[in-house]
Amino acid sequence: AWWLLALLLGACGGGGGDPMQARCNGQVDRDPEVRRLRMLAAGSPYLLAENQKELTFAVRQARLKCLQDQGLAPPGGVEPVKPVEGEF
């Protein structure tokens, strides 16, 4: 029966994965701006919808910074356009 558990964990992504991706996911979760936006929207679908573009931008920026810090993304480049508050 233990082999069934191992098989299920492997199928769910619990059996390995990219350590760099896991590290960057952790760094994104600890990013102050990402945390602020998630806390702002916690428990409120309206506030989540209002801040979704800003949250997506903050997550993308934190992930890019992590990749740059690891030498996996080139530094610099074209700065992405930050969404305007209240833009739909």
PyMOL Python script that loads the backbone (N, CA, C, O; Angstrom):
from pymol import cmd

cmd.read_pdbstr("""\
ATOM      1  N   ALA A   1       0.815  -1.195   0.000  1.00  0.00           N
ATOM      2  CA  ALA A   1       0.000   0.000   0.000  1.00  0.00           C
ATOM      3  C   ALA A   1       0.862   1.264   0.000  1.00  0.00           C
ATOM      4  O   ALA A   1       0.413   2.311  -0.466  1.00  0.00           O
ATOM      5  N   TRP A   2       2.098   1.182   0.517  1.00  0.00           N
ATOM      6  CA  TRP A   2       2.964   2.374   0.540  1.00  0.00           C
ATOM      7  C   TRP A   2       3.320   2.830  -0.869  1.00  0.00           C
ATOM      8  O   TRP A   2       3.497   4.022  -1.122  1.00  0.00           O
ATOM      9  N   TRP A   3       3.422   1.867  -1.784  1.00  0.00           N
ATOM     10  CA  TRP A   3       3.755   2.222  -3.164  1.00  0.00           C
ATOM     11  C   TRP A   3       2.630   3.029  -3.807  1.00  0.00           C
ATOM     12  O   TRP A   3       2.878   3.869  -4.672  1.00  0.00           O
ATOM     13  N   LEU A   4       1.383   2.769  -3.379  1.00  0.00           N
ATOM     14  CA  LEU A   4       0.243   3.527  -3.891  1.00  0.00           C
ATOM     15  C   LEU A   4       0.334   4.987  -3.438  1.00  0.00           C
ATOM     16  O   LEU A   4       0.067   5.907  -4.211  1.00  0.00           O
ATOM     17  N   LEU A   5       0.716   5.181  -2.172  1.00  0.00           N
ATOM     18  CA  LEU A   5       0.889   6.533  -1.649  1.00  0.00           C
ATOM     19  C   LEU A   5       2.002   7.260  -2.416  1.00  0.00           C
ATOM     20  O   LEU A   5       1.845   8.426  -2.780  1.00  0.00           O
ATOM     21  N   ALA A   6       3.111   6.579  -2.658  1.00  0.00           N
ATOM     22  CA  ALA A   6       4.218   7.180  -3.411  1.00  0.00           C
ATOM     23  C   ALA A   6       3.784   7.536  -4.831  1.00  0.00           C
ATOM     24  O   ALA A   6       4.158   8.586  -5.355  1.00  0.00           O
ATOM     25  N   LEU A   7       3.007   6.673  -5.442  1.00  0.00           N
ATOM     26  CA  LEU A   7       2.514   6.934  -6.793  1.00  0.00           C
ATOM     27  C   LEU A   7       1.593   8.152  -6.811  1.00  0.00           C
ATOM     28  O   LEU A   7       1.686   8.991  -7.707  1.00  0.00           O
ATOM     29  N   LEU A   8       0.711   8.248  -5.829  1.00  0.00           N
ATOM     30  CA  LEU A   8      -0.203   9.389  -5.750  1.00  0.00           C
ATOM     31  C   LEU A   8       0.549  10.690  -5.503  1.00  0.00           C
ATOM     32  O   LEU A   8       0.229  11.716  -6.103  1.00  0.00           O
ATOM     33  N   LEU A   9       1.541  10.653  -4.628  1.00  0.00           N
ATOM     34  CA  LEU A   9       2.333  11.852  -4.367  1.00  0.00           C
ATOM     35  C   LEU A   9       3.091  12.286  -5.620  1.00  0.00           C
ATOM     36  O   LEU A   9       3.200  13.480  -5.899  1.00  0.00           O
ATOM     37  N   GLY A  10       3.606  11.337  -6.362  1.00  0.00           N
ATOM     38  CA  GLY A  10       4.305  11.650  -7.601  1.00  0.00           C
ATOM     39  C   GLY A  10       3.376  12.263  -8.628  1.00  0.00           C
ATOM     40  O   GLY A  10       3.763  13.185  -9.346  1.00  0.00           O
ATOM     41  N   ALA A  11       2.170  11.766  -8.705  1.00  0.00           N
ATOM     42  CA  ALA A  11       1.195  12.283  -9.662  1.00  0.00           C
ATOM     43  C   ALA A  11       0.729  13.690  -9.290  1.00  0.00           C
ATOM     44  O   ALA A  11       0.349  14.473 -10.161  1.00  0.00           O
ATOM     45  N   CYS A  12       0.759  14.006  -7.996  1.00  0.00           N
ATOM     46  CA  CYS A  12       0.308  15.321  -7.541  1.00  0.00           C
ATOM     47  C   CYS A  12       1.429  16.346  -7.526  1.00  0.00           C
ATOM     48  O   CYS A  12       1.212  17.479  -7.096  1.00  0.00           O
ATOM     49  N   GLY A  13       2.595  15.991  -7.975  1.00  0.00           N
ATOM     50  CA  GLY A  13       3.697  16.943  -7.987  1.00  0.00           C
ATOM     51  C   GLY A  13       4.497  16.923  -6.707  1.00  0.00           C
ATOM     52  O   GLY A  13       5.425  17.717  -6.557  1.00  0.00           O
ATOM     53  N   GLY A  14       4.171  16.047  -5.781  1.00  0.00           N
ATOM     54  CA  GLY A  14       4.906  15.978  -4.534  1.00  0.00           C
ATOM     55  C   GLY A  14       6.182  15.191  -4.656  1.00  0.00           C
ATOM     56  O   GLY A  14       6.963  15.161  -3.704  1.00  0.00           O
ATOM     57  N   GLY A  15       6.433  14.557  -5.771  1.00  0.00           N
ATOM     58  CA  GLY A  15       7.611  13.724  -5.926  1.00  0.00           C
ATOM     59  C   GLY A  15       8.684  14.411  -6.742  1.00  0.00           C
ATOM     60  O   GLY A  15       8.957  13.998  -7.869  1.00  0.00           O
ATOM     61  N   GLY A  16       9.289  15.434  -6.209  1.00  0.00           N
ATOM     62  CA  GLY A  16      10.377  16.094  -6.922  1.00  0.00           C
ATOM     63  C   GLY A  16       9.981  17.483  -7.346  1.00  0.00           C
ATOM     64  O   GLY A  16       9.335  18.209  -6.590  1.00  0.00           O
ATOM     65  N   GLY A  17      10.358  17.857  -8.535  1.00  0.00           N
ATOM     66  CA  GLY A  17      10.073  19.193  -9.030  1.00  0.00           C
ATOM     67  C   GLY A  17      11.358  19.980  -9.161  1.00  0.00           C
ATOM     68  O   GLY A  17      12.432  19.499  -8.799  1.00  0.00           O
ATOM     69  N   ASP A  18      11.248  21.164  -9.668  1.00  0.00           N
ATOM     70  CA  ASP A  18      12.394  22.032  -9.875  1.00  0.00           C
ATOM     71  C   ASP A  18      12.696  22.794  -8.589  1.00  0.00           C
ATOM     72  O   ASP A  18      11.863  23.581  -8.138  1.00  0.00           O
ATOM     73  N   PRO A  19      13.859  22.582  -7.990  1.00  0.00           N
ATOM     74  CA  PRO A  19      14.182  23.287  -6.739  1.00  0.00           C
ATOM     75  C   PRO A  19      14.251  24.801  -6.917  1.00  0.00           C
ATOM     76  O   PRO A  19      13.920  25.546  -5.995  1.00  0.00           O
ATOM     77  N   MET A  20      14.677  25.264  -8.090  1.00  0.00           N
ATOM     78  CA  MET A  20      14.743  26.711  -8.323  1.00  0.00           C
ATOM     79  C   MET A  20      13.345  27.304  -8.357  1.00  0.00           C
ATOM     80  O   MET A  20      13.114  28.400  -7.845  1.00  0.00           O
ATOM     81  N   GLN A  21      12.414  26.579  -8.961  1.00  0.00           N
ATOM     82  CA  GLN A  21      11.023  27.055  -9.006  1.00  0.00           C
ATOM     83  C   GLN A  21      10.459  27.118  -7.591  1.00  0.00           C
ATOM     84  O   GLN A  21       9.770  28.076  -7.241  1.00  0.00           O
ATOM     85  N   ALA A  22      10.743  26.116  -6.783  1.00  0.00           N
ATOM     86  CA  ALA A  22      10.259  26.112  -5.402  1.00  0.00           C
ATOM     87  C   ALA A  22      10.872  27.275  -4.620  1.00  0.00           C
ATOM     88  O   ALA A  22      10.188  27.923  -3.828  1.00  0.00           O
ATOM     89  N   ARG A  23      12.152  27.535  -4.842  1.00  0.00           N
ATOM     90  CA  ARG A  23      12.823  28.642  -4.152  1.00  0.00           C
ATOM     91  C   ARG A  23      12.194  29.977  -4.560  1.00  0.00           C
ATOM     92  O   ARG A  23      11.926  30.825  -3.708  1.00  0.00           O
ATOM     93  N   CYS A  24      11.964  30.160  -5.840  1.00  0.00           N
ATOM     94  CA  CYS A  24      11.373  31.415  -6.306  1.00  0.00           C
ATOM     95  C   CYS A  24       9.925  31.553  -5.847  1.00  0.00           C
ATOM     96  O   CYS A  24       9.478  32.660  -5.544  1.00  0.00           O
ATOM     97  N   ASN A  25       9.185  30.444  -5.793  1.00  0.00           N
ATOM     98  CA  ASN A  25       7.815  30.506  -5.275  1.00  0.00           C
ATOM     99  C   ASN A  25       7.824  30.978  -3.827  1.00  0.00           C
ATOM    100  O   ASN A  25       6.987  31.788  -3.428  1.00  0.00           O
ATOM    101  N   GLY A  26       8.769  30.470  -3.039  1.00  0.00           N
ATOM    102  CA  GLY A  26       8.888  30.904  -1.651  1.00  0.00           C
ATOM    103  C   GLY A  26       9.246  32.367  -1.548  1.00  0.00           C
ATOM    104  O   GLY A  26       8.714  33.085  -0.701  1.00  0.00           O
ATOM    105  N   GLN A  27      10.153  32.817  -2.415  1.00  0.00           N
ATOM    106  CA  GLN A  27      10.560  34.215  -2.399  1.00  0.00           C
ATOM    107  C   GLN A  27       9.400  35.115  -2.805  1.00  0.00           C
ATOM    108  O   GLN A  27       9.223  36.194  -2.238  1.00  0.00           O
ATOM    109  N   VAL A  28       8.613  34.680  -3.780  1.00  0.00           N
ATOM    110  CA  VAL A  28       7.431  35.456  -4.190  1.00  0.00           C
ATOM    111  C   VAL A  28       6.460  35.548  -3.021  1.00  0.00           C
ATOM    112  O   VAL A  28       5.915  36.620  -2.758  1.00  0.00           O
ATOM    113  N   ASP A  29       6.232  34.444  -2.315  1.00  0.00           N
ATOM    114  CA  ASP A  29       5.304  34.448  -1.186  1.00  0.00           C
ATOM    115  C   ASP A  29       5.765  35.356  -0.052  1.00  0.00           C
ATOM    116  O   ASP A  29       4.939  35.864   0.706  1.00  0.00           O
ATOM    117  N   ARG A  30       7.084  35.568   0.073  1.00  0.00           N
ATOM    118  CA  ARG A  30       7.623  36.428   1.132  1.00  0.00           C
ATOM    119  C   ARG A  30       7.811  37.883   0.697  1.00  0.00           C
ATOM    120  O   ARG A  30       8.159  38.728   1.521  1.00  0.00           O
ATOM    121  N   ASP A  31       7.588  38.183  -0.574  1.00  0.00           N
ATOM    122  CA  ASP A  31       7.768  39.543  -1.073  1.00  0.00           C
ATOM    123  C   ASP A  31       6.792  40.487  -0.364  1.00  0.00           C
ATOM    124  O   ASP A  31       5.596  40.199  -0.304  1.00  0.00           O
ATOM    125  N   PRO A  32       7.288  41.621   0.177  1.00  0.00           N
ATOM    126  CA  PRO A  32       6.415  42.523   0.937  1.00  0.00           C
ATOM    127  C   PRO A  32       5.219  43.060   0.160  1.00  0.00           C
ATOM    128  O   PRO A  32       4.122  43.157   0.711  1.00  0.00           O
ATOM    129  N   GLU A  33       5.412  43.410  -1.108  1.00  0.00           N
ATOM    130  CA  GLU A  33       4.303  43.958  -1.904  1.00  0.00           C
ATOM    131  C   GLU A  33       3.270  42.879  -2.210  1.00  0.00           C
ATOM    132  O   GLU A  33       2.069  43.142  -2.159  1.00  0.00           O
ATOM    133  N   VAL A  34       3.720  41.683  -2.524  1.00  0.00           N
ATOM    134  CA  VAL A  34       2.802  40.575  -2.781  1.00  0.00           C
ATOM    135  C   VAL A  34       2.001  40.276  -1.518  1.00  0.00           C
ATOM    136  O   VAL A  34       0.786  40.087  -1.577  1.00  0.00           O
ATOM    137  N   ARG A  35       2.683  40.235  -0.382  1.00  0.00           N
ATOM    138  CA  ARG A  35       1.988  39.966   0.895  1.00  0.00           C
ATOM    139  C   ARG A  35       0.969  41.053   1.208  1.00  0.00           C
ATOM    140  O   ARG A  35      -0.139  40.758   1.655  1.00  0.00           O
ATOM    141  N   ARG A  36       1.339  42.303   0.977  1.00  0.00           N
ATOM    142  CA  ARG A  36       0.430  43.414   1.257  1.00  0.00           C
ATOM    143  C   ARG A  36      -0.841  43.298   0.417  1.00  0.00           C
ATOM    144  O   ARG A  36      -1.951  43.465   0.923  1.00  0.00           O
ATOM    145  N   LEU A  37      -0.663  43.011  -0.864  1.00  0.00           N
ATOM    146  CA  LEU A  37      -1.832  42.918  -1.749  1.00  0.00           C
ATOM    147  C   LEU A  37      -2.690  41.701  -1.416  1.00  0.00           C
ATOM    148  O   LEU A  37      -3.917  41.774  -1.490  1.00  0.00           O
ATOM    149  N   ARG A  38      -2.074  40.605  -1.057  1.00  0.00           N
ATOM    150  CA  ARG A  38      -2.851  39.418  -0.683  1.00  0.00           C
ATOM    151  C   ARG A  38      -3.621  39.656   0.606  1.00  0.00           C
ATOM    152  O   ARG A  38      -4.772  39.239   0.732  1.00  0.00           O
ATOM    153  N   MET A  39      -2.986  40.330   1.568  1.00  0.00           N
ATOM    154  CA  MET A  39      -3.684  40.614   2.829  1.00  0.00           C
ATOM    155  C   MET A  39      -4.826  41.606   2.604  1.00  0.00           C
ATOM    156  O   MET A  39      -5.880  41.498   3.230  1.00  0.00           O
ATOM    157  N   LEU A  40      -4.615  42.554   1.723  1.00  0.00           N
ATOM    158  CA  LEU A  40      -5.643  43.542   1.419  1.00  0.00           C
ATOM    159  C   LEU A  40      -6.894  42.871   0.853  1.00  0.00           C
ATOM    160  O   LEU A  40      -8.015  43.280   1.154  1.00  0.00           O
ATOM    161  N   ALA A  41      -6.697  41.849   0.040  1.00  0.00           N
ATOM    162  CA  ALA A  41      -7.814  41.189  -0.625  1.00  0.00           C
ATOM    163  C   ALA A  41      -8.343  39.978   0.140  1.00  0.00           C
ATOM    164  O   ALA A  41      -9.329  39.371  -0.277  1.00  0.00           O
ATOM    165  N   ALA A  42      -7.708  39.624   1.239  1.00  0.00           N
ATOM    166  CA  ALA A  42      -8.100  38.409   1.969  1.00  0.00           C
ATOM    167  C   ALA A  42      -9.557  38.474   2.410  1.00  0.00           C
ATOM    168  O   ALA A  42      -9.976  39.412   3.088  1.00  0.00           O
ATOM    169  N   GLY A  43     -10.308  37.473   2.018  1.00  0.00           N
ATOM    170  CA  GLY A  43     -11.687  37.344   2.451  1.00  0.00           C
ATOM    171  C   GLY A  43     -12.680  38.218   1.700  1.00  0.00           C
ATOM    172  O   GLY A  43     -13.863  38.223   2.041  1.00  0.00           O
ATOM    173  N   SER A  44     -12.246  38.944   0.706  1.00  0.00           N
ATOM    174  CA  SER A  44     -13.167  39.809  -0.009  1.00  0.00           C
ATOM    175  C   SER A  44     -13.012  39.614  -1.517  1.00  0.00           C
ATOM    176  O   SER A  44     -12.038  40.088  -2.103  1.00  0.00           O
ATOM    177  N   PRO A  45     -13.947  38.932  -2.141  1.00  0.00           N
ATOM    178  CA  PRO A  45     -13.870  38.753  -3.593  1.00  0.00           C
ATOM    179  C   PRO A  45     -13.838  40.086  -4.341  1.00  0.00           C
ATOM    180  O   PRO A  45     -13.186  40.197  -5.379  1.00  0.00           O
ATOM    181  N   TYR A  46     -14.533  41.092  -3.823  1.00  0.00           N
ATOM    182  CA  TYR A  46     -14.534  42.408  -4.466  1.00  0.00           C
ATOM    183  C   TYR A  46     -13.134  43.013  -4.465  1.00  0.00           C
ATOM    184  O   TYR A  46     -12.654  43.478  -5.499  1.00  0.00           O
ATOM    185  N   LEU A  47     -12.475  43.005  -3.291  1.00  0.00           N
ATOM    186  CA  LEU A  47     -11.131  43.581  -3.212  1.00  0.00           C
ATOM    187  C   LEU A  47     -10.123  42.759  -4.001  1.00  0.00           C
ATOM    188  O   LEU A  47      -9.173  43.311  -4.557  1.00  0.00           O
ATOM    189  N   LEU A  48     -10.320  41.450  -4.056  1.00  0.00           N
ATOM    190  CA  LEU A  48      -9.439  40.609  -4.868  1.00  0.00           C
ATOM    191  C   LEU A  48      -9.561  41.000  -6.335  1.00  0.00           C
ATOM    192  O   LEU A  48      -8.555  41.137  -7.033  1.00  0.00           O
ATOM    193  N   ALA A  49     -10.784  41.177  -6.797  1.00  0.00           N
ATOM    194  CA  ALA A  49     -10.999  41.565  -8.189  1.00  0.00           C
ATOM    195  C   ALA A  49     -10.430  42.961  -8.456  1.00  0.00           C
ATOM    196  O   ALA A  49      -9.868  43.207  -9.524  1.00  0.00           O
ATOM    197  N   GLU A  50     -10.573  43.864  -7.502  1.00  0.00           N
ATOM    198  CA  GLU A  50     -10.075  45.231  -7.662  1.00  0.00           C
ATOM    199  C   GLU A  50      -8.551  45.275  -7.770  1.00  0.00           C
ATOM    200  O   GLU A  50      -8.001  46.116  -8.480  1.00  0.00           O
ATOM    201  N   ASN A  51      -7.875  44.373  -7.068  1.00  0.00           N
ATOM    202  CA  ASN A  51      -6.417  44.411  -7.001  1.00  0.00           C
ATOM    203  C   ASN A  51      -5.741  43.312  -7.807  1.00  0.00           C
ATOM    204  O   ASN A  51      -4.529  43.132  -7.684  1.00  0.00           O
ATOM    205  N   GLN A  52      -6.474  42.575  -8.622  1.00  0.00           N
ATOM    206  CA  GLN A  52      -5.904  41.417  -9.324  1.00  0.00           C
ATOM    207  C   GLN A  52      -4.769  41.811 -10.265  1.00  0.00           C
ATOM    208  O   GLN A  52      -3.735  41.143 -10.294  1.00  0.00           O
ATOM    209  N   LYS A  53      -4.944  42.884 -11.033  1.00  0.00           N
ATOM    210  CA  LYS A  53      -3.886  43.290 -11.962  1.00  0.00           C
ATOM    211  C   LYS A  53      -2.626  43.708 -11.212  1.00  0.00           C
ATOM    212  O   LYS A  53      -1.515  43.352 -11.604  1.00  0.00           O
ATOM    213  N   GLU A  54      -2.803  44.455 -10.144  1.00  0.00           N
ATOM    214  CA  GLU A  54      -1.653  44.897  -9.351  1.00  0.00           C
ATOM    215  C   GLU A  54      -0.957  43.706  -8.691  1.00  0.00           C
ATOM    216  O   GLU A  54       0.271  43.663  -8.622  1.00  0.00           O
ATOM    217  N   LEU A  55      -1.742  42.742  -8.207  1.00  0.00           N
ATOM    218  CA  LEU A  55      -1.166  41.545  -7.594  1.00  0.00           C
ATOM    219  C   LEU A  55      -0.414  40.721  -8.632  1.00  0.00           C
ATOM    220  O   LEU A  55       0.681  40.231  -8.358  1.00  0.00           O
ATOM    221  N   THR A  56      -0.984  40.564  -9.809  1.00  0.00           N
ATOM    222  CA  THR A  56      -0.319  39.818 -10.876  1.00  0.00           C
ATOM    223  C   THR A  56       1.003  40.478 -11.242  1.00  0.00           C
ATOM    224  O   THR A  56       2.007  39.795 -11.445  1.00  0.00           O
ATOM    225  N   PHE A  57       1.004  41.799 -11.327  1.00  0.00           N
ATOM    226  CA  PHE A  57       2.227  42.544 -11.636  1.00  0.00           C
ATOM    227  C   PHE A  57       3.273  42.329 -10.541  1.00  0.00           C
ATOM    228  O   PHE A  57       4.441  42.084 -10.844  1.00  0.00           O
ATOM    229  N   ALA A  58       2.864  42.418  -9.266  1.00  0.00           N
ATOM    230  CA  ALA A  58       3.799  42.261  -8.150  1.00  0.00           C
ATOM    231  C   ALA A  58       4.388  40.853  -8.122  1.00  0.00           C
ATOM    232  O   ALA A  58       5.580  40.692  -7.857  1.00  0.00           O
ATOM    233  N   VAL A  59       3.579  39.837  -8.390  1.00  0.00           N
ATOM    234  CA  VAL A  59       4.060  38.454  -8.424  1.00  0.00           C
ATOM    235  C   VAL A  59       5.071  38.290  -9.555  1.00  0.00           C
ATOM    236  O   VAL A  59       6.121  37.676  -9.368  1.00  0.00           O
ATOM    237  N   ARG A  60       4.758  38.830 -10.713  1.00  0.00           N
ATOM    238  CA  ARG A  60       5.665  38.731 -11.861  1.00  0.00           C
ATOM    239  C   ARG A  60       6.999  39.418 -11.565  1.00  0.00           C
ATOM    240  O   ARG A  60       8.058  38.883 -11.893  1.00  0.00           O
ATOM    241  N   GLN A  61       6.952  40.596 -10.951  1.00  0.00           N
ATOM    242  CA  GLN A  61       8.174  41.325 -10.620  1.00  0.00           C
ATOM    243  C   GLN A  61       9.013  40.567  -9.591  1.00  0.00           C
ATOM    244  O   GLN A  61      10.236  40.499  -9.719  1.00  0.00           O
ATOM    245  N   ALA A  62       8.369  40.001  -8.577  1.00  0.00           N
ATOM    246  CA  ALA A  62       9.096  39.244  -7.553  1.00  0.00           C
ATOM    247  C   ALA A  62       9.735  37.995  -8.154  1.00  0.00           C
ATOM    248  O   ALA A  62      10.864  37.650  -7.805  1.00  0.00           O
ATOM    249  N   ARG A  63       9.030  37.319  -9.049  1.00  0.00           N
ATOM    250  CA  ARG A  63       9.581  36.120  -9.699  1.00  0.00           C
ATOM    251  C   ARG A  63      10.767  36.481 -10.602  1.00  0.00           C
ATOM    252  O   ARG A  63      11.770  35.768 -10.623  1.00  0.00           O
ATOM    253  N   LEU A  64      10.652  37.578 -11.342  1.00  0.00           N
ATOM    254  CA  LEU A  64      11.734  38.023 -12.200  1.00  0.00           C
ATOM    255  C   LEU A  64      12.964  38.389 -11.374  1.00  0.00           C
ATOM    256  O   LEU A  64      14.088  38.059 -11.752  1.00  0.00           O
ATOM    257  N   LYS A  65      12.756  39.070 -10.249  1.00  0.00           N
ATOM    258  CA  LYS A  65      13.876  39.427  -9.373  1.00  0.00           C
ATOM    259  C   LYS A  65      14.565  38.182  -8.844  1.00  0.00           C
ATOM    260  O   LYS A  65      15.793  38.137  -8.775  1.00  0.00           O
ATOM    261  N   CYS A  66      13.790  37.168  -8.470  1.00  0.00           N
ATOM    262  CA  CYS A  66      14.361  35.912  -7.993  1.00  0.00           C
ATOM    263  C   CYS A  66      15.207  35.271  -9.090  1.00  0.00           C
ATOM    264  O   CYS A  66      16.329  34.835  -8.830  1.00  0.00           O
ATOM    265  N   LEU A  67      14.690  35.211 -10.291  1.00  0.00           N
ATOM    266  CA  LEU A  67      15.435  34.603 -11.398  1.00  0.00           C
ATOM    267  C   LEU A  67      16.704  35.395 -11.703  1.00  0.00           C
ATOM    268  O   LEU A  67      17.748  34.807 -11.987  1.00  0.00           O
ATOM    269  N   GLN A  68      16.622  36.719 -11.647  1.00  0.00           N
ATOM    270  CA  GLN A  68      17.809  37.548 -11.873  1.00  0.00           C
ATOM    271  C   GLN A  68      18.840  37.319 -10.775  1.00  0.00           C
ATOM    272  O   GLN A  68      20.036  37.234 -11.055  1.00  0.00           O
ATOM    273  N   ASP A  69      18.385  37.219  -9.526  1.00  0.00           N
ATOM    274  CA  ASP A  69      19.297  36.974  -8.409  1.00  0.00           C
ATOM    275  C   ASP A  69      20.024  35.643  -8.551  1.00  0.00           C
ATOM    276  O   ASP A  69      21.154  35.494  -8.086  1.00  0.00           O
ATOM    277  N   GLN A  70      19.373  34.678  -9.193  1.00  0.00           N
ATOM    278  CA  GLN A  70      19.971  33.358  -9.393  1.00  0.00           C
ATOM    279  C   GLN A  70      20.776  33.284 -10.689  1.00  0.00           C
ATOM    280  O   GLN A  70      21.373  32.251 -10.994  1.00  0.00           O
ATOM    281  N   GLY A  71      20.791  34.376 -11.449  1.00  0.00           N
ATOM    282  CA  GLY A  71      21.521  34.401 -12.711  1.00  0.00           C
ATOM    283  C   GLY A  71      20.806  33.687 -13.841  1.00  0.00           C
ATOM    284  O   GLY A  71      21.433  33.318 -14.834  1.00  0.00           O
ATOM    285  N   LEU A  72      19.501  33.486 -13.706  1.00  0.00           N
ATOM    286  CA  LEU A  72      18.733  32.769 -14.721  1.00  0.00           C
ATOM    287  C   LEU A  72      17.947  33.682 -15.646  1.00  0.00           C
ATOM    288  O   LEU A  72      17.342  33.213 -16.610  1.00  0.00           O
ATOM    289  N   ALA A  73      17.948  34.966 -15.370  1.00  0.00           N
ATOM    290  CA  ALA A  73      17.273  35.931 -16.238  1.00  0.00           C
ATOM    291  C   ALA A  73      18.224  37.104 -16.414  1.00  0.00           C
ATOM    292  O   ALA A  73      18.907  37.491 -15.466  1.00  0.00           O
ATOM    293  N   PRO A  74      18.279  37.668 -17.592  1.00  0.00           N
ATOM    294  CA  PRO A  74      19.204  38.780 -17.808  1.00  0.00           C
ATOM    295  C   PRO A  74      18.771  40.012 -17.016  1.00  0.00           C
ATOM    296  O   PRO A  74      17.575  40.282 -16.898  1.00  0.00           O
ATOM    297  N   PRO A  75      19.720  40.750 -16.480  1.00  0.00           N
ATOM    298  CA  PRO A  75      19.362  41.986 -15.776  1.00  0.00           C
ATOM    299  C   PRO A  75      18.939  43.048 -16.783  1.00  0.00           C
ATOM    300  O   PRO A  75      19.349  43.015 -17.943  1.00  0.00           O
ATOM    301  N   GLY A  76      18.134  43.971 -16.339  1.00  0.00           N
ATOM    302  CA  GLY A  76      17.720  45.067 -17.220  1.00  0.00           C
ATOM    303  C   GLY A  76      16.637  44.650 -18.175  1.00  0.00           C
ATOM    304  O   GLY A  76      15.820  43.783 -17.867  1.00  0.00           O
ATOM    305  N   GLY A  77      16.629  45.263 -19.325  1.00  0.00           N
ATOM    306  CA  GLY A  77      15.591  44.986 -20.312  1.00  0.00           C
ATOM    307  C   GLY A  77      14.558  46.088 -20.297  1.00  0.00           C
ATOM    308  O   GLY A  77      14.779  47.152 -19.718  1.00  0.00           O
ATOM    309  N   VAL A  78      13.449  45.838 -20.922  1.00  0.00           N
ATOM    310  CA  VAL A  78      12.369  46.809 -20.995  1.00  0.00           C
ATOM    311  C   VAL A  78      11.521  46.688 -19.737  1.00  0.00           C
ATOM    312  O   VAL A  78      11.095  45.595 -19.365  1.00  0.00           O
ATOM    313  N   GLU A  79      11.283  47.814 -19.092  1.00  0.00           N
ATOM    314  CA  GLU A  79      10.483  47.799 -17.869  1.00  0.00           C
ATOM    315  C   GLU A  79       9.019  47.566 -18.226  1.00  0.00           C
ATOM    316  O   GLU A  79       8.475  48.257 -19.087  1.00  0.00           O
ATOM    317  N   PRO A  80       8.372  46.589 -17.567  1.00  0.00           N
ATOM    318  CA  PRO A  80       6.962  46.333 -17.866  1.00  0.00           C
ATOM    319  C   PRO A  80       6.080  47.499 -17.405  1.00  0.00           C
ATOM    320  O   PRO A  80       6.415  48.217 -16.462  1.00  0.00           O
ATOM    321  N   VAL A  81       4.976  47.665 -18.075  1.00  0.00           N
ATOM    322  CA  VAL A  81       4.038  48.724 -17.725  1.00  0.00           C
ATOM    323  C   VAL A  81       3.256  48.291 -16.504  1.00  0.00           C
ATOM    324  O   VAL A  81       2.636  47.228 -16.495  1.00  0.00           O
ATOM    325  N   LYS A  82       3.287  49.127 -15.468  1.00  0.00           N
ATOM    326  CA  LYS A  82       2.533  48.838 -14.249  1.00  0.00           C
ATOM    327  C   LYS A  82       1.081  49.249 -14.472  1.00  0.00           C
ATOM    328  O   LYS A  82       0.819  50.337 -14.985  1.00  0.00           O
ATOM    329  N   PRO A  83       0.134  48.389 -14.091  1.00  0.00           N
ATOM    330  CA  PRO A  83      -1.275  48.736 -14.302  1.00  0.00           C
ATOM    331  C   PRO A  83      -1.675  49.969 -13.504  1.00  0.00           C
ATOM    332  O   PRO A  83      -1.243  50.155 -12.367  1.00  0.00           O
ATOM    333  N   VAL A  84      -2.491  50.795 -14.105  1.00  0.00           N
ATOM    334  CA  VAL A  84      -2.986  52.003 -13.458  1.00  0.00           C
ATOM    335  C   VAL A  84      -4.102  51.601 -12.506  1.00  0.00           C
ATOM    336  O   VAL A  84      -4.947  50.770 -12.838  1.00  0.00           O
ATOM    337  N   GLU A  85      -4.093  52.189 -11.340  1.00  0.00           N
ATOM    338  CA  GLU A  85      -5.114  51.871 -10.336  1.00  0.00           C
ATOM    339  C   GLU A  85      -6.502  52.174 -10.894  1.00  0.00           C
ATOM    340  O   GLU A  85      -6.734  53.253 -11.439  1.00  0.00           O
ATOM    341  N   GLY A  86      -7.413  51.233 -10.759  1.00  0.00           N
ATOM    342  CA  GLY A  86      -8.770  51.406 -11.238  1.00  0.00           C
ATOM    343  C   GLY A  86      -8.936  51.135 -12.722  1.00  0.00           C
ATOM    344  O   GLY A  86     -10.027  51.322 -13.261  1.00  0.00           O
ATOM    345  N   GLU A  87      -7.875  50.698 -13.399  1.00  0.00           N
ATOM    346  CA  GLU A  87      -7.941  50.409 -14.833  1.00  0.00           C
ATOM    347  C   GLU A  87      -8.650  49.076 -15.062  1.00  0.00           C
ATOM    348  O   GLU A  87      -8.407  48.117 -14.331  1.00  0.00           O
ATOM    349  N   PHE A  88      -9.501  49.007 -16.043  1.00  0.00           N
ATOM    350  CA  PHE A  88     -10.203  47.754 -16.331  1.00  0.00           C
ATOM    351  C   PHE A  88      -9.826  47.249 -17.675  1.00  0.00           C
ATOM    352  O   PHE A  88     -10.314  46.201 -18.100  1.00  0.00           O
TER     353      PHE A  88
END
""", "prot")
cmd.dss("prot")
cmd.show_as("cartoon", "prot")
cmd.util.cbc("prot")
cmd.orient("prot")
